[in-house]
Amino acid sequence: MDIGADQVGEVILLAREMTEQYTGAEEQFDGLIEGMNEDQRYDLVALCWIGRGDFEPEEWDDARRTAAEQATLSTADYLKGVDHLAEHLEAGLDAMGISPTDAEDSALEG
């Protein structure tokens, strides 16, 4: 993966804040996603899809390729439209053998 677990952790935390309607969370979310390079954004979408069950962990390359091929909206806009985004990203990290708790803790420390 090109995206760091701490970056995913930060996205998860901001996704939760948006759900709870914290002021400024959506702007921070947009800025974080837009600050990522293309490969990191594809990784994020692929992780979401794996966590949602659209792909299996061993289909990582297919998930990334599909994310790249279907990128028509901005990644931030697409992800904001995904119900239960934080949970899907946590499940995606877990499926890929990465501790979501560690990722979120790392994001909080950074």
VENCORWO-V632540 format. One record per pair of residues at least 4 apart in sequence whose C-alpha atoms are under 7 Angstrom apart, sorted by the first residue. I is the first residue (numbers start at 1). GAP is how many residues later the second one is. D is the distance in whole Angstrom. If there is no record, write none. Layout:
# VENCORWO-V632540
i={I	I}
gap={GAP	GAP}
d={D	D}
This chain:
# VENCORWO-V632540
i={1	2	2	2	3	3	3	4	5	5	6	6	6	6	6	7	7	8	8	9	9	9	9	9	10	10	10	11	11	12	12	12	13	14	14	14	15	15	15	16	16	17	17	17	18	18	18	24	25	26	27	28	29	30	30	31	32	33	33	36	36	37	38	39	40	41	41	42	42	42	42	43	43	44	45	45	46	46	46	46	47	47	47	47	48	48	48	48	49	49	49	50	50	50	50	50	51	51	51	51	51	52	55	55	57	57	59	60	61	62	63	64	65	66	67	73	73	74	75	76	77	78	79	84	85	86	87	88	89	90	90	91	92	93	93	93	93	94	94	94	99	100	101	102	103	104	105	106}
gap={42	37	38	41	4	37	40	4	4	98	4	97	98	100	101	4	100	4	95	4	91	94	95	98	4	94	97	4	18	4	74	77	4	4	11	15	4	70	71	4	70	4	5	8	4	7	8	4	4	4	4	4	4	4	46	4	4	8	43	4	5	4	4	4	4	4	34	4	22	25	26	4	21	4	4	22	4	17	18	21	4	42	45	46	4	40	41	44	4	5	6	4	5	6	7	42	37	38	39	40	41	36	4	8	38	39	4	4	4	4	4	4	4	4	4	4	5	4	4	4	4	4	6	4	4	4	4	4	4	4	10	4	4	4	5	6	7	4	5	6	4	4	4	4	4	4	4	4}
d={6	6	5	7	7	5	6	7	6	5	6	5	6	5	5	6	7	6	7	6	7	5	4	5	6	6	5	6	7	6	5	7	6	6	6	6	6	7	6	6	6	6	5	6	6	5	6	6	6	6	6	6	6	6	6	6	7	7	6	6	6	6	6	6	6	6	7	6	6	5	6	6	6	6	6	6	6	5	5	6	6	6	5	7	6	5	5	6	6	5	6	6	5	6	6	5	4	6	7	4	4	5	6	6	6	6	6	6	6	6	6	6	6	6	6	6	6	6	6	6	7	7	7	6	6	6	6	6	6	6	5	6	6	6	5	7	6	5	6	6	6	6	6	6	6	6	6	6}
